Amino acid sequence: MVTSISAEEFQRFQSQLLDLREAQITANDAKLRAEKRIKQLEEELIYTQSALTNAQTTFSDHNSLLEELKQENKLLRDKLFNTESSFQLQSSTLRAECYRSSSRQDDFCQTIIIPLQHKSIQTNNDPNCELNQIPAFLMNDIENLTNSLKQANYTHDQLKQTIEQLNNKVDTIENQLSFDVFNAQQTIKKLTQENKSLLIELNKSQEKCHELNIIESELRNQIDVIKRRSEKLNHELRRQLSRFIRNHHNGDIDTSIQQLRKNSLHSSSSSLTSSNIILGTSTSDGISNEMMNDSMMMNNKLSNVSMSKNTNFHEMPPGFFSTADFKVSKNRIYSFVFSSFFLTRKHFT
């Protein structure tokens, strides 16, 4: 039998394949962009997590340093308190010793016998006579105690100054650490928000990539349907062509033309049904009108064939493809399908 696919059907199949190829390439490009964006977001997420980890480490280090400074401050305060207590004890001891020495001095002064001589009287009129009458060992004790008291006062003043300097230093360090801790908390908060936003964007990109995978699988299924439909049409056309040739050799041209008209209507309706399944945009009225138009066209062509029975057998009826044209069209369709699969495989590998 002769080939029953018309030029309009072939153009429709070719346009469908081109549309599907364009949609597949667009989906592949979108998928590649989405995967690239996902990788970029994952890198940003890793960087943000590392920065967050570093900030948390710095925060913990600052906290540990602050605790150490607090412990050191507490030890210094305890040491200062102990020093003050020791100094107060030493001062009270020195005061008691001075008081005891003064009492002994008074006792010694009272027990001294003063001669009633004029020289002694003149000596008593001297204001330094009382000091001259003090024994030498008591004067040494008094001087030693006075020097010890001065040294203790000087040490006390030095300790007060040192304690004030240490307190100022501790306050400065505490303020600096408080400022650093506040900055670290703000940085951690900012990094946490950025991490959340990156996770949300990553989830959106993954959802988009999943949708693109679904679209790609649908396009693959449609290409498989078109390929199977093309193979089926090829087989059917070869069968019709062989039947037409056999009937022509037997001389039953009217029967072959009627059979060709019937097969043409069936092929037309099948191709339209396949087109509606693939594209999903044709309506029932459009299918009916197109089937009627194709049927009328095929009837007119077959009528012209029946009127020209005496023409050469190798001349094909008007509106039909020759065998060579059909082979060229078939090879183009196959090359298009294979190139589409090759491009898809190349994008994914």
C-alpha positions in Angstrom: 0.0 0.0 0.0 1.0 3.6 -0.6 2.2 5.9 2.2 -0.9 7.5 3.9 0.8 10.3 5.9 0.0 13.8 4.5 2.3 16.8 4.4 0.2 18.6 7.1 0.6 15.6 9.5 4.3 15.5 8.9 4.6 19.2 9.5 2.5 18.8 12.6 4.7 16.0 13.9 7.8 18.0 13.1 6.5 21.1 14.8 5.6 19.0 17.8 9.1 17.5 18.0 10.7 21.0 17.6 8.4 22.4 20.4 9.3 19.4 22.6 13.0 19.8 21.9 12.8 23.5 22.7 10.9 22.9 25.9 13.4 20.2 26.9 16.3 22.4 26.3 14.7 25.2 28.3 13.9 22.8 31.1 17.5 21.5 31.0 18.9 25.1 31.2 16.6 25.9 34.0 17.6 22.8 35.8 21.3 23.5 35.3 20.8 27.0 36.7 18.9 25.7 39.6 21.6 23.1 40.4 24.2 25.8 40.1 22.2 28.0 42.5 21.9 25.1 44.9 25.6 24.5 44.9 26.2 28.3 45.5 23.7 28.3 48.3 25.3 25.2 49.8 28.7 26.9 49.7 27.3 30.0 51.3 25.6 27.9 53.9 28.9 26.1 54.7 30.7 29.5 54.9 27.9 30.9 57.2 28.0 27.8 59.4 31.8 28.0 59.7 31.5 31.7 60.6 28.8 30.9 63.1 31.1 28.2 64.6 34.0 30.7 64.8 31.8 33.3 66.4 30.5 30.8 69.0 34.1 29.7 69.7 35.2 33.3 70.2 32.2 33.9 72.4 33.0 30.9 74.5 36.7 32.0 74.7 35.6 35.5 75.8 33.3 33.9 78.4 36.1 31.8 79.8 38.5 34.8 79.8 35.8 36.8 81.6 35.4 34.0 84.2 39.2 33.9 84.7 39.3 37.6 85.2 36.4 37.4 87.7 38.3 34.7 89.6 41.5 36.7 89.6 39.6 39.8 90.7 38.1 37.8 93.6 41.5 36.5 94.6 42.9 40.0 94.5 40.1 41.3 96.6 40.6 38.5 99.1 44.3 39.2 99.1 43.7 42.9 99.7 41.3 42.1 102.5 43.9 39.9 104.1 46.6 42.5 103.7 44.4 45.2 105.3 43.6 42.8 108.1 47.2 42.1 108.6 48.1 45.8 108.5 45.4 46.6 111.0 46.7 43.9 113.3 50.2 45.2 112.9 49.1 48.8 113.5 47.2 47.8 116.6 50.2 45.9 117.8 52.5 48.8 117.2 50.1 51.2 118.9 49.9 48.9 121.9 53.7 48.6 122.0 54.0 52.4 121.8 51.5 52.8 124.6 53.4 50.3 126.7 56.7 52.0 126.0 55.2 55.4 127.0 53.9 53.9 130.2 57.3 52.4 131.0 58.8 55.8 130.2 56.5 57.5 132.7 57.2 54.9 135.3 61.0 55.4 134.8 60.7 59.1 135.0 58.8 58.9 138.3 61.4 56.6 139.9 64.4 58.8 139.0 65.9 60.7 142.0 66.5 64.3 141.1 69.3 66.1 143.2 68.4 69.4 144.8 71.3 71.3 143.3 71.1 74.6 141.5 72.7 73.0 138.5 70.0 70.4 138.5 67.3 73.0 138.9 68.7 74.9 135.9 68.7 71.7 134.0 65.1 71.0 134.9 64.2 74.4 133.5 65.5 73.2 130.1 62.6 71.9 128.0 64.8 69.0 126.8 65.6 67.8 130.3 62.8 65.1 130.2 64.3 63.7 127.0 67.8 63.7 128.4 66.5 61.7 131.4 65.1 58.9 129.2 67.3 55.8 129.1 69.2 55.1 125.9 67.6 51.6 125.3 64.1 53.2 125.5 65.1 55.8 123.0 66.2 53.1 120.6 63.0 51.2 121.0 60.9 54.3 120.4 62.9 55.1 117.2 62.5 51.6 116.0 58.8 51.6 116.6 58.4 55.0 114.9 60.3 53.8 111.9 58.3 50.6 111.7 55.1 52.7 111.9 56.2 54.9 109.1 57.2 51.9 107.0 53.8 50.3 107.7 52.0 53.5 106.7 54.0 53.7 103.5 53.3 50.1 102.7 49.6 50.7 103.3 49.6 53.6 100.9 51.4 51.6 98.3 48.9 48.7 98.6 46.0 51.1 98.3 47.4 52.6 95.1 48.1 49.1 93.7 44.6 48.0 94.6 43.1 51.0 92.9 45.1 50.4 89.7 44.1 46.8 89.7 40.4 47.7 90.2 40.6 50.2 87.3 42.3 47.6 85.1 39.7 45.0 86.0 36.9 47.5 85.2 38.4 48.3 81.9 38.8 44.7 80.9 35.2 43.9 82.1 33.9 46.7 79.9 35.9 45.6 76.9 34.8 42.0 77.4 31.2 43.1 77.7 31.4 45.0 74.5 33.1 42.1 72.7 30.4 39.7 74.1 27.7 42.1 72.8 29.3 42.3 69.4 29.7 38.5 69.3 26.0 38.0 70.2 24.9 40.4 67.5 27.2 38.6 65.0 25.7 35.2 66.0 22.2 36.6 65.7 22.9 38.0 62.2 24.6 34.8 61.1 21.7 32.8 62.4 19.2 34.9 60.4 21.4 34.6 57.3 21.6 30.8 57.8 17.8 30.6 58.1 17.3 32.7 54.9 19.8 30.5 53.1 18.0 27.4 54.2 14.7 28.7 53.0 16.2 29.7 49.6 17.9 26.3 49.4 14.6 24.5 50.0 12.9 26.7 47.3 15.7 25.9 44.9 15.4 22.2 45.6 11.6 22.3 45.1 12.2 24.1 41.8 14.8 21.5 40.8 12.3 18.8 41.6 9.7 20.4 39.5 12.2 20.7 36.6 13.0 17.0 37.0 9.3 16.2 36.7 9.0 18.4 33.6 12.0 16.7 32.1 10.6 13.2 32.8 7.3 14.3 31.1 9.2 15.6 28.1 11.2 12.3 27.9 7.9 10.4 28.0 6.4 12.6 25.3 9.5 12.0 23.1 9.2 8.3 23.7 5.5 8.4 22.7 6.4 10.3 19.5 9.1 7.9 18.8 6.8 4.9 19.2 4.2 6.6 17.2 6.7 7.3 14.4 7.8 3.7 14.4 4.2 2.5 14.3 3.4 4.9 11.4 6.4 3.6 9.6 5.4 0.0 10.0 1.8 0.8 9.0 2.9 2.8 6.0 5.2 0.0 4.8 2.3 -2.5 5.2 -0.1 -0.3 3.3 2.4 0.3 0.6 3.1 -3.4 0.2 -0.6 -4.1 0.0 -1.2 -1.4 -2.5 1.6 -2.7 -4.7 0.2 -6.2 -4.4 -3.3 -5.2 -5.4 -2.0 -3.1 -8.2 -0.1 -6.1 -9.6 -3.3 -8.1 -9.3 -5.2 -5.5 -11.3 -7.6 -4.7 -8.5 -7.0 -0.9 -8.4 -10.5 0.1 -7.2 -10.3 -2.2 -4.1 -6.8 -0.9 -3.3 -8.0 2.7 -3.6 -11.0 2.0 -1.3 -8.7 0.3 1.2 -6.3 3.2 0.9 -9.1 5.6 1.6 -10.2 3.7 4.7 -6.7 3.4 6.0 -6.1 7.1 5.3 -9.1 8.0 7.5 -7.9 5.6 10.2 -4.4 7.0 10.1 -5.6 10.6 10.1 -7.8 10.0 13.2 -5.0 8.1 15.0 -2.5 10.8 14.3 -4.9 13.4 15.6 -5.5 11.4 18.7 -1.8 11.1 19.3 -1.3 14.8 18.8 -4.0 15.5 21.4 -2.3 13.2 23.9 1.1 14.7 23.5 0.3 18.4 23.5 -2.9 18.4 25.6 -4.1 21.6 24.0 -6.5 20.5 21.2 -10.3 20.4 21.9 -12.8 17.8 20.7 -14.3 20.2 18.1 -10.8 21.0 16.7 -10.1 17.3 16.4 -13.4 16.6 14.6 -12.9 19.5 12.2 -9.4 18.4 11.4 -10.4 14.8 10.9 -13.2 15.9 8.5 -10.7 18.2 6.6 -8.2 15.4 6.4 -10.8 12.9 5.3 -12.1 15.3 2.6 -8.5 15.9 1.4 -7.8 12.2 1.3 -11.1 11.4 -0.5 -10.3 14.1 -3.1 -6.8 12.7 -3.5 -8.0 9.2 -3.9 -10.7 10.3 -6.4 -8.0 11.8 -8.4 -6.1 8.6 -8.2 -9.1 6.6 -9.4 -9.6 8.9 -12.3 -5.9 8.5 -13.4 -5.7 4.7 -13.5 -3.9 4.7 -16.8 -1.0 6.8 -15.4 2.3 5.2 -14.7 2.5 3.0 -11.6 5.6 4.6 -10.3 3.9 8.1 -10.2 2.5 8.7 -6.7 -1.0 10.4 -6.3 -0.9 14.1 -5.6 -0.5 15.1 -1.9 1.3 11.8 -0.9 5.0 11.4 -0.1 7.2 9.3 -2.3 9.2 6.5 -0.7 12.4 8.5 -0.9 10.8 11.6 0.6 9.3 9.4 3.4 12.7 7.9 4.1 14.4 11.3 4.3 11.6 12.6 6.6 11.9 9.4 8.8 15.7 9.8 9.0 15.3 13.5 10.0 12.8 12.5 12.7 15.2 9.8 14.1 18.2 12.1 14.0 16.2 14.8 15.8 15.1 12.3 18.5 18.6 10.9 19.0 20.2 14.4 19.1 17.6 15.4 21.8 18.5 12.3 23.9 22.2 13.0 23.3 21.9 16.6 24.4 19.9 15.6 27.5 22.5 12.9 28.4 25.3 15.5 27.9 23.6 18.0 30.2 23.1 15.4 32.9 26.6 13.9 32.7 
